[in-house]
Amino acid sequence: MRAMAITAYGGPDRLKLVELPIPTPGPDEVLIEITYTAVNPVDWKICAGQLKDRFPNVFPIIPGWDAAGTVKAVGTSVAKFSGGERVFAYCRKPTIQWGTYAEYVAMNAAHVALMPKNLSFAEAAAIPLTGLTAWQSLFDCACLDTGRTVLIHAGAGGVGGMAVAFAHHVGAKVYATASRANHDYVRARGATAVIDYTAEDFVAALKRLEPEGVDVVFDTVGDDVYRASFAAVKRGGLVVSIRNQPDEALNAKHGVRSGYVFVEPDGEELGAIAYLLEQGAIKPPAIEEMRLEDAAAALEKNRARHMRGKIVLRIR
Ligand SMILES: NC(=O)c1ccc[n+]([C@@H]2O[C@H](COP(=O)([O-])OP(=O)(O)OC[C@H]3O[C@@H](n4cnc5c(N)ncnc54)[C@H](OP(=O)(O)O)[C@@H]3O)[C@@H](O)[C@H]2O)c1
């Protein structure tokens, strides 16, 4: 099969088009013929070797954790699929080696869900990693619900864009940060007000709208933004981050709680997200299509950190 892979750590320019054998699905796995994959920041982090202490890395490494495609073969213990289904999945495995910048991936069937029928493969590929991250942060960690207030950082980004849509859908009052050019996009996804973080201090801007702060801040940016976020939360509220670990000193100083989420593959939750998309309750993000062979350029563009929505890579 064709795949984009690296044989040594470095920048995205290390990615080369290679021929590798089609994986054989194990008893619990399905073989997905991938039509589109998506680009996430973790992909250039993997190329740079930044996850090598967290998961075993085996060269050649095919990056990529999102897939939308068709089930081509099923393992002997799989009852959920029989072949031919249009599916999507967050394809993280215990070892970093066989990612989704490739024509095929073998994936645990429990992590795979039927694609929303109203979405193209390109639109569906943009959903799994970002959608599950937003879902697990807002609902599994923060228990966000109707009538609560939430500030979502990077509302135009991959994770932030899904989070704005989910939070609006459950009836929360949604504030988000984005640069000015993305404000209409973020409002259209469900934000009540969007703060231009490039023009003013986001805590001061939020406090004009919510003088006591919000119930929850969802931090997708990290570091200085993470630390400043504690002043934007009500006493007793929560900062949930996908970038920084909980900070006990900041919790004590501001009288709040903090949590960290590392997204887990979950076919059931992905199925719930698919249902909301199929019902039209939430919309897929904006997508920009590129070819698999242009993965290096796509990663460079993502690394600049100003994407609106997602880049998806066309594989077939
Ligand atoms: N822990 C986990 O499980 C997990 C899961 C997924 C992602 N992540 C990490 O979370 C981060 C975000 O991922 P992503 O896929 O959402 O990234 P992304 O799509 O590349 O984010 C791009 C967005 O970030 C915005 N942005 C940049 N600097 C900002 C700032 N200072 N304040 C507010 N917005 C800012 C940009 O907005 P403008 O263009 O409007 O400036 C752009 O829309 C990455 O570091 C990623 O590795 C972690």
The ligand as a Tripos MOL2 file, in Angstrom:
@<TRIPOS>MOLECULE
LIG
   48    52     1     0     0
SMALL
NO_CHARGES

@<TRIPOS>ATOM
      1 N1         -4.4730   15.9700   25.2190 N.am      1 LIG1
      2 C1         -5.0770   15.5390   24.1050 C.2       1 LIG1
      3 O1         -5.6610   14.4460   24.0810 O.2       1 LIG1
      4 C2         -5.0700   16.3830   22.8590 C.ar      1 LIG1
      5 C3         -5.9590   16.0680   21.8330 C.ar      1 LIG1
      6 C4         -6.0020   16.8870   20.7070 C.ar      1 LIG1
      7 C5         -5.1410   17.9770   20.6080 C.ar      1 LIG1
      8 N2         -4.2600   18.2170   21.6060 N.ar      1 LIG1
      9 C6         -3.3510   19.3840   21.5330 C.3       1 LIG1
     10 O2         -4.1670   20.5310   21.6780 O.3       1 LIG1
     11 C7         -3.6640   21.5950   20.8740 C.3       1 LIG1
     12 C8         -4.7660   22.1230   19.9520 C.3       1 LIG1
     13 O3         -5.0980   21.1250   18.9920 O.3       1 LIG1
     14 P1         -5.9700   21.5280   17.7050 P.3       1 LIG1
     15 O4         -6.0570   20.3370   16.8430 O.co2     1 LIG1
     16 O5         -7.2300   22.1890   18.1310 O.co2     1 LIG1
     17 O6         -4.9950   22.6040   17.0420 O.3       1 LIG1
     18 P2         -5.2070   23.5510   15.7870 P.3       1 LIG1
     19 O7         -6.4540   23.2040   15.0570 O.co2     1 LIG1
     20 O8         -3.9480   23.5230   15.0200 O.co2     1 LIG1
     21 O9         -5.3660   24.9950   16.4540 O.3       1 LIG1
     22 C9         -5.2840   26.0930   15.6210 C.3       1 LIG1
     23 C10        -6.0550   27.2300   16.2470 C.3       1 LIG1
     24 O10        -5.3510   27.7330   17.3850 O.3       1 LIG1
     25 C11        -5.7170   29.0890   17.5150 C.3       1 LIG1
     26 N3         -4.7490   29.7720   18.3710 N.ar      1 LIG1
     27 C12        -3.4060   29.8200   18.2320 C.ar      1 LIG1
     28 N4         -2.8690   30.5150   19.2660 N.ar      1 LIG1
     29 C13        -3.8970   30.8990   20.0650 C.ar      1 LIG1
     30 C14        -4.0120   31.6390   21.2880 C.ar      1 LIG1
     31 N5         -2.9270   32.1310   21.9000 N.pl3     1 LIG1
     32 N6         -5.2440   31.8280   21.8330 N.ar      1 LIG1
     33 C15        -6.3420   31.3590   21.2290 C.ar      1 LIG1
     34 N7         -6.3160   30.6590   20.0560 N.ar      1 LIG1
     35 C16        -5.1080   30.4230   19.5000 C.ar      1 LIG1
     36 C17        -5.7630   29.5980   16.0920 C.3       1 LIG1
     37 O11        -6.7200   30.6290   16.0610 O.3       1 LIG1
     38 P3         -6.5850   31.9430   15.1410 P.3       1 LIG1
     39 O12        -6.1660   31.4510   13.7630 O.co2     1 LIG1
     40 O13        -7.9430   32.5280   15.2040 O.co2     1 LIG1
     41 O14        -5.4980   32.7740   15.7510 O.co2     1 LIG1
     42 C18        -6.2340   28.3740   15.2910 C.3       1 LIG1
     43 O15        -7.5980   28.4340   14.9300 O.3       1 LIG1
     44 C19        -2.4450   21.0230   20.1610 C.3       1 LIG1
     45 O16        -1.2870   21.3380   20.8990 O.3       1 LIG1
     46 C20        -2.6740   19.5320   20.1950 C.3       1 LIG1
     47 O17        -1.4950   18.7560   20.1160 O.3       1 LIG1
     48 C21        -4.1960   17.4580   22.7370 C.ar      1 LIG1
@<TRIPOS>BOND
     1     1     2 1
     2     2     3 2
     3     2     4 1
     4     4     5 ar
     5     4    48 ar
     6     5     6 ar
     7     6     7 ar
     8     7     8 ar
     9     8     9 1
    10     8    48 ar
    11     9    10 1
    12     9    46 1
    13    10    11 1
    14    11    12 1
    15    11    44 1
    16    12    13 1
    17    13    14 1
    18    14    15 2
    19    14    16 1
    20    14    17 1
    21    17    18 1
    22    18    19 2
    23    18    20 1
    24    18    21 1
    25    21    22 1
    26    22    23 1
    27    23    24 1
    28    23    42 1
    29    24    25 1
    30    25    26 1
    31    25    36 1
    32    26    27 ar
    33    26    35 ar
    34    27    28 ar
    35    28    29 ar
    36    29    30 ar
    37    29    35 ar
    38    30    31 1
    39    30    32 ar
    40    32    33 ar
    41    33    34 ar
    42    34    35 ar
    43    36    37 1
    44    36    42 1
    45    37    38 1
    46    38    39 2
    47    38    40 1
    48    38    41 1
    49    42    43 1
    50    44    45 1
    51    44    46 1
    52    46    47 1
@<TRIPOS>SUBSTRUCTURE
     1 LIG1         1 GROUP 0 **** ****
